[in-house]
């Protein structure tokens, strides 16, 4: 595995403009695994001790790899943030989180002991350390060269570097999952959309990365709608490109009603999300994905913040979706928030560009590079939507990911959540052997059924 990861990589993007160098020196990179964790977080705890030092994370190889059990079943909330005590905690919340308290009397944040469970496999740590001294920005910052596999900038010096770390973070290399996307109406009514998805990096295909076939490909993504019946048979295929300015995202969709495969150029930027009932854009899947070229990115700094973390209760198969879903937001009884350090990045729409979000505030977990909270503003620069990622550590595979991600619309009271699988017999499968041909348009046609 180590040999494979280091012998392949992303081809230098020679057709774009000159590099904007971002690699750090060998001396600076030596901090990784020392005062910094192997992926660039501060190893030390906070001054007041509320955030502990990182001690290697939670790793139990091979244990409960598909649906991890709660490793902290006896933990109880230290306190719960509500509208009544909001002022005591306001400085550790995003404006969007504060707006959720103002919008809903039922919104609450149960705050638990902070547990820095996130970790990655050693071979990923090794690659990230090498990336630190060889990864560079190109094309005005919207492409990469010298990068391999995951996290090009563990010691970031700009906002766009932090965003690239989110876009490229490790998610197991290859995985198949069966989950639900649930658009929720203001009154709490919903219809779940059942999805089967595959996400694979070229390095993890059979035979590894092929520099010709996988040129400019970051990952392959396949999404099949399994329910409800009116959507069954719809299949989306994406070859996500590294430099989407040089070459736009390659996307195709099989429409069951038309029984044909078509290019899907709208599966990008603020095009409508698949089967999302208008509640998220294409680039809001995985909190944020795709080309970053529409925005200017400012690195504000780091702060301590309450973010969803270690949300193992959301995997409980004794719960139904109806136990979790309620009007306006999910049931706080099954949620867990912790105090963690986050990178704060502001994205402001460039002059002359058009997007439904004029500004986005990103709060990105230092231990995973996951965008944990994003506040989205409309064209009048008024807060519109709030996104949260409900972290979980798949400790059997050393993969930090999320039990669900949600987008809350502050204007109409609707929201959408993606990732729940309580009622599924199958959930996560990291033990797959994907082939490149599985992500071809021919494969898409074979999968398309009514």
Backbone torsions as a table, in degrees:
resi	resn	phi	psi	omega
1	UNK	NA	-46.9	179.5
2	UNK	-58.9	-45.1	-178.8
3	UNK	-62.9	-42.0	-179.6
4	UNK	-62.4	-46.2	-177.3
5	UNK	-62.3	-38.0	-174.8
6	UNK	-87.3	-13.6	-178.7
7	UNK	-93.5	-8.0	178.7
8	UNK	-126.7	160.9	179.2
9	UNK	-175.3	-177.8	-179.0
10	UNK	-79.5	126.9	179.9
11	UNK	-63.3	139.1	178.1
12	UNK	-58.1	137.1	-175.7
13	UNK	-89.9	82.1	-170.0
14	UNK	-76.3	-13.1	-175.4
15	UNK	-90.2	-0.2	179.3
16	UNK	-103.6	179.3	-173.9
17	UNK	-67.6	171.8	-174.3
18	UNK	-57.3	153.7	-175.9
19	UNK	-64.6	144.6	167.3
20	UNK	-105.5	97.2	-167.2
21	UNK	-65.5	138.2	-176.8
22	UNK	-135.8	-8.9	180.0
23	UNK	-62.1	150.5	178.2
24	UNK	-103.0	169.6	-178.6
25	UNK	-74.3	164.3	175.8
26	UNK	-59.7	-37.3	179.9
27	UNK	-64.3	-42.4	178.9
28	UNK	-67.9	-41.7	-179.8
29	UNK	-63.8	-24.3	179.4
30	UNK	-64.4	-15.8	176.7
31	UNK	-68.8	-24.6	179.7
32	UNK	-66.3	122.1	-174.6
33	UNK	89.8	-2.2	177.5
34	UNK	-111.9	-103.2	177.0
35	UNK	-78.8	-15.4	171.4
36	UNK	-106.7	151.8	173.4
37	UNK	-68.9	168.3	-177.6
38	UNK	-60.6	-14.9	176.6
39	UNK	-112.4	8.0	169.5
40	UNK	107.7	2.4	175.8
41	UNK	-77.4	161.3	173.3
42	UNK	-70.2	123.7	-179.6
43	UNK	-70.4	-37.3	-176.2
44	UNK	-69.5	156.9	173.9
45	UNK	-79.7	-179.8	178.4
46	UNK	-77.5	162.8	-176.5
47	UNK	-60.6	-36.3	-177.7
48	UNK	-87.6	-1.5	177.0
49	UNK	82.6	-1.8	-177.8
50	UNK	-70.8	-31.4	171.9
51	UNK	-102.9	118.9	-176.8
52	UNK	-78.7	167.9	172.0
53	UNK	-68.7	149.1	175.5
54	UNK	-77.0	126.4	-175.2
55	UNK	-114.4	20.3	179.7
56	UNK	112.4	-9.7	178.5
57	UNK	78.9	-176.7	-177.6
58	UNK	-100.3	110.3	-178.6
59	UNK	-130.8	119.9	176.4
60	UNK	-135.3	77.0	-172.2
61	UNK	-51.6	128.5	176.0
62	UNK	82.1	-3.3	-176.4
63	UNK	-94.2	123.8	176.8
64	UNK	47.3	53.1	-171.8
65	UNK	-69.9	-26.0	-176.6
66	UNK	-92.6	-33.6	179.8
67	UNK	-147.8	85.5	-174.7
68	UNK	-62.5	141.1	176.7
69	UNK	-82.0	157.8	-179.4
70	UNK	-65.1	114.4	-179.9
71	UNK	-78.4	-5.5	-177.8
72	UNK	-128.0	56.5	-173.5
73	UNK	-65.6	-20.8	-177.0
74	UNK	-94.8	-2.8	179.5
75	UNK	-64.9	137.7	174.6
76	UNK	-120.8	153.5	178.3
77	UNK	-59.5	138.1	172.8
78	UNK	-70.7	-36.9	176.1
79	UNK	-169.0	167.4	179.4
80	UNK	-124.0	126.6	176.8
81	UNK	-82.5	127.5	177.1
82	UNK	-131.0	-179.6	177.5
83	UNK	-61.7	-29.6	-175.7
84	UNK	-71.2	-35.2	-178.5
85	UNK	-111.7	19.0	-175.3
86	UNK	-56.4	-40.2	-175.4
87	UNK	-61.7	-27.3	179.3
88	UNK	-69.1	-20.1	-172.0
89	UNK	-123.4	4.4	-171.9
90	UNK	-56.2	-36.2	-175.2
91	UNK	-73.9	-8.1	177.6
92	UNK	-113.2	24.6	178.3
93	UNK	-128.0	155.4	173.6
94	UNK	-82.4	160.0	175.2
95	UNK	-55.9	-36.3	178.7
96	UNK	-66.6	-41.3	176.9
97	UNK	-63.3	-41.4	177.3
98	UNK	-61.4	-40.3	179.6
99	UNK	-63.7	-31.3	177.3
100	UNK	-64.6	-38.4	175.9
101	UNK	-65.1	-40.2	-179.9
102	UNK	-68.5	-32.1	-175.9
103	UNK	-80.6	-35.1	-173.2
104	UNK	-129.4	121.6	174.6
105	UNK	-65.2	-23.7	-176.5
106	UNK	-86.7	-7.7	-177.7
107	UNK	-75.0	136.8	-179.8
108	UNK	-153.2	157.4	178.0
109	UNK	-125.3	102.3	172.0
110	UNK	-72.2	120.6	-175.9
111	UNK	-103.6	125.6	-177.4
112	UNK	-110.8	170.6	172.2
113	UNK	-54.4	135.9	179.6
114	UNK	-75.8	124.6	178.9
115	UNK	-126.0	115.2	-177.2
116	UNK	-86.9	76.9	-173.0
117	UNK	-82.0	-15.7	-170.3
118	UNK	-71.3	137.5	175.1
119	UNK	-158.3	167.0	-179.5
120	UNK	-128.0	165.7	173.8
121	UNK	-64.1	153.7	-178.0
122	UNK	-59.8	-36.2	-179.0
123	UNK	-65.3	-28.5	175.4
124	UNK	-72.9	-42.3	175.1
125	UNK	-54.6	-44.0	-177.9
126	UNK	-63.9	-42.8	-179.7
127	UNK	-66.4	-41.9	-179.0
128	UNK	-60.9	-40.5	179.6
129	UNK	-63.4	-37.9	176.9
130	UNK	-71.8	-36.7	176.3
131	UNK	-56.7	-35.7	-175.8
132	UNK	-56.1	-32.8	-175.8
133	UNK	-102.5	-1.1	-176.3
134	UNK	-130.3	-14.7	-178.2
135	UNK	-79.3	134.8	178.5
136	UNK	-133.1	152.2	171.7
137	UNK	-84.9	141.9	174.0
138	UNK	-134.4	169.8	176.6
139	UNK	61.3	41.1	-179.6
140	UNK	73.5	14.4	179.3
141	UNK	101.4	-0.4	-174.4
142	UNK	-103.3	13.0	172.9
143	UNK	-145.7	171.1	-176.6
144	UNK	-129.5	152.7	166.5
145	UNK	-140.2	153.5	179.5
146	UNK	76.0	6.3	-175.1
147	UNK	-93.4	143.5	174.9
148	UNK	-131.9	126.4	163.4
149	UNK	68.8	-62.4	-171.6
150	UNK	-156.3	142.8	169.0
151	UNK	54.6	83.7	-178.3
152	UNK	-72.9	-26.8	-171.1
153	UNK	-128.9	72.1	-178.3
154	UNK	-65.2	-18.6	174.2
155	UNK	-120.0	77.9	-170.5
156	UNK	-72.7	149.6	179.4
157	UNK	-121.4	1.1	-179.1
158	UNK	-153.9	164.4	-179.9
159	UNK	-63.3	-40.4	-178.3
160	UNK	-65.2	-30.8	177.0
161	UNK	-67.1	-40.2	176.8
162	UNK	-61.9	-42.3	179.9
163	UNK	-64.7	-40.0	176.3
164	UNK	-61.3	-35.6	177.5
165	UNK	-63.9	-38.4	175.0
166	UNK	-64.4	-46.4	-175.9
167	UNK	-63.3	-31.1	-173.4
168	UNK	-108.3	6.1	-173.9
169	UNK	-60.1	155.4	-175.8
170	UNK	-74.9	130.1	176.8
171	UNK	-130.9	37.0	176.3
172	UNK	95.9	-9.2	179.1
173	UNK	80.6	-45.2	178.9
174	UNK	-152.7	133.4	-178.0
175	UNK	-159.1	146.5	169.2
176	UNK	-121.0	135.9	-179.8
177	UNK	-140.8	151.3	173.5
178	UNK	-117.1	115.7	-173.4
179	UNK	-141.4	177.3	-179.8
180	UNK	-123.8	138.7	169.5
181	UNK	-105.2	125.8	-171.2
182	UNK	-126.4	100.9	170.5
183	UNK	-75.2	128.8	-174.5
184	UNK	-115.4	127.8	178.3
185	UNK	-76.5	167.1	-176.3
186	UNK	-60.5	-28.9	-180.0
187	UNK	-87.9	2.8	178.3
188	UNK	94.8	-5.0	179.8
189	UNK	-75.2	148.6	-177.1
190	UNK	-156.2	161.6	169.5
191	UNK	-133.4	116.7	-176.4
192	UNK	-73.5	139.4	173.3
193	UNK	-105.9	113.8	-175.1
194	UNK	-87.5	130.3	-174.4
195	UNK	-127.9	143.4	166.5
196	UNK	-115.6	126.9	-174.1
197	UNK	-128.4	145.8	169.6
198	UNK	-123.5	135.5	177.6
199	UNK	-131.0	120.8	-173.2
200	UNK	-141.2	131.3	171.0
201	UNK	-85.2	144.1	-177.3
202	UNK	-54.5	-33.1	179.6
203	UNK	-60.6	-20.8	-174.3
204	UNK	-106.0	5.1	171.1
205	UNK	-72.2	158.3	173.6
206	UNK	-58.8	125.5	-177.2
207	UNK	91.2	-8.7	178.0
208	UNK	76.0	-172.3	-178.4
209	UNK	-67.9	136.9	173.0
210	UNK	-110.1	115.4	-171.9
211	UNK	-61.8	-22.5	177.2
212	UNK	-86.8	-54.9	-177.0
213	UNK	-67.0	-30.6	-175.5
214	UNK	-105.5	17.7	-179.9
215	UNK	-54.4	124.8	176.8
216	UNK	68.2	13.7	179.5
217	UNK	-94.9	125.5	174.3
218	UNK	-85.6	-50.0	176.9
219	UNK	-156.5	166.4	175.3
220	UNK	-111.0	140.7	-176.9
221	UNK	-137.8	133.1	179.5
222	UNK	-132.2	127.5	-177.0
223	UNK	-130.7	122.3	-178.1
224	UNK	-117.9	129.5	177.8
225	UNK	-85.3	122.6	-178.7
226	UNK	-101.3	-22.9	179.9
227	UNK	-166.0	153.7	4.5
228	UNK	-75.9	172.5	-173.3
229	UNK	-57.5	-35.0	-176.7
230	UNK	-68.5	-17.5	179.6
231	UNK	-110.9	-6.9	-175.3
232	UNK	-58.4	135.9	178.7
233	UNK	98.4	-10.8	175.3
234	UNK	-73.7	129.9	-177.1
235	UNK	-132.9	133.9	178.3
236	UNK	-114.5	132.6	176.5
237	UNK	-122.0	130.3	-180.0
238	UNK	-131.1	130.2	164.6
239	UNK	-105.4	101.0	-175.6
240	UNK	-79.3	125.8	-176.4
241	UNK	-91.1	153.2	-178.9
242	UNK	-73.9	-50.3	177.6
243	UNK	-108.5	95.6	-176.7
244	UNK	-81.3	-4.2	171.5
245	UNK	-81.1	-44.5	175.2
246	UNK	-63.0	-44.2	-177.1
247	UNK	-147.0	117.8	-178.0
248	UNK	-63.2	159.4	177.1
249	UNK	-52.2	134.8	176.1
250	UNK	-92.2	118.2	-177.4
251	UNK	-141.1	141.2	177.9
252	UNK	-136.1	153.3	177.6
253	UNK	-136.3	136.5	171.7
254	UNK	-97.5	118.8	179.3
255	UNK	-96.5	116.7	-175.3
256	UNK	-62.9	-34.7	-180.0
257	UNK	-67.6	-39.1	-179.2
258	UNK	-90.1	-14.7	179.7
259	UNK	55.0	46.2	179.5
260	UNK	-151.1	156.2	176.3
261	UNK	-95.7	131.7	178.8
262	UNK	-132.2	149.3	171.1
263	UNK	-62.5	148.0	-175.7
264	UNK	-128.7	73.2	-177.9
265	UNK	-65.6	-19.5	-179.5
266	UNK	-79.2	-5.1	177.6
267	UNK	-82.2	66.4	-178.3
268	UNK	-170.2	159.9	175.6
269	UNK	50.1	-129.5	-177.0
270	UNK	-97.6	23.4	169.0
271	UNK	-61.8	153.6	-175.5
272	UNK	-64.1	136.8	176.5
273	UNK	-67.6	146.0	-178.0
274	UNK	-60.6	125.8	175.4
275	UNK	51.9	34.9	-174.6
276	UNK	-103.1	3.7	177.2
277	UNK	55.9	32.7	177.3
278	UNK	74.2	12.8	-173.4
279	UNK	-97.6	-6.6	172.9
280	UNK	-151.1	157.8	174.6
281	UNK	-92.1	168.9	178.5
282	UNK	-59.8	-37.9	-176.5
283	UNK	-82.2	5.5	174.9
284	UNK	-95.9	-5.9	172.1
285	UNK	-64.8	139.2	-174.3
286	UNK	61.5	33.7	-179.7
287	UNK	72.0	-51.3	172.6
288	UNK	-158.3	134.2	179.5
289	UNK	-145.7	163.6	172.4
290	UNK	92.9	-161.5	-172.6
291	UNK	-71.7	134.6	179.9
292	UNK	-95.8	13.7	-167.9
293	UNK	-77.4	-11.9	-177.8
294	UNK	-78.8	-12.9	-172.3
295	UNK	-122.2	155.9	163.4
296	UNK	-93.5	137.9	-172.3
297	UNK	-116.2	122.2	179.5
298	UNK	-114.3	126.1	174.7
299	UNK	-84.6	107.4	-178.6
300	UNK	-77.1	-39.7	-179.6
301	UNK	143.0	-156.0	178.8
302	UNK	-119.2	154.3	177.7
303	UNK	-152.7	163.1	172.7
304	UNK	-90.4	137.0	-172.0
305	UNK	-154.1	148.1	173.7
306	UNK	-80.4	120.6	178.5
307	UNK	-133.2	155.3	177.0
308	UNK	-64.4	130.4	-175.2
309	UNK	-151.7	142.4	177.9
310	UNK	54.4	51.0	-175.3
311	UNK	-88.0	60.5	-177.9
312	UNK	-70.8	-24.1	178.4
313	UNK	-60.6	-27.1	-178.9
314	UNK	-70.7	-10.9	177.8
315	UNK	-94.4	-3.3	-172.9
316	UNK	-63.7	116.3	-179.0
317	UNK	-75.0	-7.3	173.7
318	UNK	-78.5	-11.5	178.3
319	UNK	-95.3	146.9	170.3
320	UNK	-99.6	162.3	176.9
321	UNK	-58.5	-34.0	-179.3
322	UNK	-66.7	-21.5	174.8
323	UNK	-72.6	-29.9	-174.7
324	UNK	-92.7	-40.0	-175.8
325	UNK	-80.5	132.7	173.5
326	UNK	-146.3	168.0	-178.8
327	UNK	-58.6	132.2	173.6
328	UNK	87.8	-34.7	-174.8
329	UNK	-171.8	172.2	178.7
330	UNK	-76.1	163.0	-178.2
331	UNK	-68.6	116.1	-178.5
332	UNK	-59.9	-20.1	-179.5
333	UNK	-58.6	-28.2	-175.0
334	UNK	-106.6	12.0	-177.9
335	UNK	-108.7	158.1	179.3
336	UNK	-138.9	127.6	174.6
337	UNK	-116.4	149.0	177.0
338	UNK	-138.9	160.7	176.9
339	UNK	-88.8	119.7	-180.0
340	UNK	-136.0	165.8	173.4
341	UNK	-89.7	137.6	-179.7
342	UNK	-131.3	152.3	169.1
343	UNK	-85.8	132.0	178.4
344	UNK	-104.7	118.8	179.1
345	UNK	-125.3	131.3	177.5
346	UNK	-103.8	127.8	176.6
347	UNK	-110.0	120.9	-179.4
348	UNK	-118.2	129.1	-176.7
349	UNK	-59.8	132.3	180.0
350	UNK	-67.4	150.3	176.6
351	UNK	-61.0	131.5	179.7
352	UNK	91.2	-12.0	177.8
353	UNK	-89.5	155.7	179.9
354	UNK	-124.3	123.2	175.2
355	UNK	-150.6	154.8	179.6
356	UNK	-71.7	-20.8	176.7
357	UNK	-105.8	118.0	179.8
358	UNK	-80.8	-22.8	-178.5
359	UNK	-153.5	145.6	176.6
360	UNK	-137.0	134.1	176.3
361	UNK	-107.7	117.8	-177.6
362	UNK	-102.1	135.6	174.3
363	UNK	-125.6	108.1	-165.2
364	UNK	-114.1	122.0	-176.6
365	UNK	-59.2	128.1	-177.1
366	UNK	-68.1	-26.3	-175.2
367	UNK	-86.1	-13.0	-176.8
368	UNK	-132.3	-16.2	-171.9
369	UNK	64.3	21.8	175.0
370	UNK	-87.5	134.3	171.4
371	UNK	-69.2	103.4	-172.8
372	UNK	-83.5	-34.1	177.7
373	UNK	-140.3	136.2	173.6
374	UNK	-134.5	126.4	172.8
375	UNK	-98.9	129.8	-177.7
376	UNK	-116.5	135.0	-175.1
377	UNK	-115.1	146.2	-179.0
378	UNK	-83.4	-172.9	-176.8
379	UNK	-65.1	-18.0	176.1
380	UNK	-93.3	6.6	-177.5
381	UNK	63.7	34.9	174.9
382	UNK	-106.0	139.2	-178.5
383	UNK	-58.4	128.5	-173.8
384	UNK	-120.3	-57.7	-175.5
385	UNK	-129.4	149.5	179.8
386	UNK	-126.1	130.4	177.5
387	UNK	-113.7	142.3	175.2
388	UNK	-136.6	139.6	175.6
389	UNK	-106.9	125.5	-174.8
390	UNK	-97.1	91.4	-171.4
391	UNK	-57.5	147.0	168.6
392	UNK	-150.0	147.0	175.4
393	UNK	-103.0	116.4	171.4
394	UNK	-79.7	84.1	-167.9
395	UNK	-69.9	-17.9	176.0
396	UNK	-73.7	-17.9	-178.6
397	UNK	-123.2	1.9	-177.0
398	UNK	57.0	47.7	-178.1
399	UNK	-125.6	112.1	169.8
400	UNK	-79.7	134.0	177.3
401	UNK	-151.3	-146.6	-179.0
402	UNK	-138.2	143.7	175.3
403	UNK	-76.4	-30.0	172.9
404	UNK	-163.6	161.5	171.3
405	UNK	-131.3	142.7	-174.6
406	UNK	-135.4	148.2	174.4
407	UNK	-123.3	122.9	-176.0
408	UNK	-109.6	125.8	178.7
409	UNK	-93.4	112.1	-175.8
410	UNK	-73.3	-19.2	-177.0
411	UNK	-81.7	-46.3	-174.2
412	UNK	-107.7	-1.3	176.0
413	UNK	78.7	3.5	177.4
414	UNK	-90.1	162.3	173.7
415	UNK	-154.4	167.6	177.9
416	UNK	-134.9	139.3	177.1
417	UNK	-127.1	144.2	-177.5
418	UNK	-135.0	130.0	174.5
419	UNK	126.2	-14.2	-178.3
420	UNK	-66.4	141.9	-178.4
421	UNK	-146.3	25.6	-177.4
422	UNK	-58.5	-34.1	-175.9
423	UNK	-97.0	10.9	-179.2
424	UNK	-98.7	139.1	174.1
425	UNK	-77.8	-28.9	175.5
426	UNK	-110.3	148.5	-178.8
427	UNK	-138.4	-95.1	-177.8
428	UNK	-103.6	136.3	176.5
429	UNK	-135.4	103.5	177.8
430	UNK	-87.7	-7.7	-175.3
431	UNK	-98.2	64.0	177.9
432	UNK	-116.9	161.3	-179.6
433	UNK	-125.1	74.8	-174.0
434	UNK	-73.8	147.9	175.3
435	UNK	-111.5	156.2	178.9
436	UNK	-61.5	-34.8	-179.3
437	UNK	-66.3	-18.8	177.0
438	UNK	-66.4	-16.8	-175.6
439	UNK	-117.2	37.3	176.5
440	UNK	-104.4	163.6	177.3
441	UNK	-66.5	-28.0	176.1
442	UNK	-64.4	-41.6	177.0
443	UNK	-64.0	-35.8	178.6
444	UNK	-61.9	-42.6	179.0
445	UNK	-64.0	-39.4	-179.0
446	UNK	-66.5	-32.6	-178.9
447	UNK	-77.8	-24.3	-174.2
448	UNK	-72.3	108.2	178.4
449	UNK	-131.5	161.7	177.2
450	UNK	-104.0	NA	NA
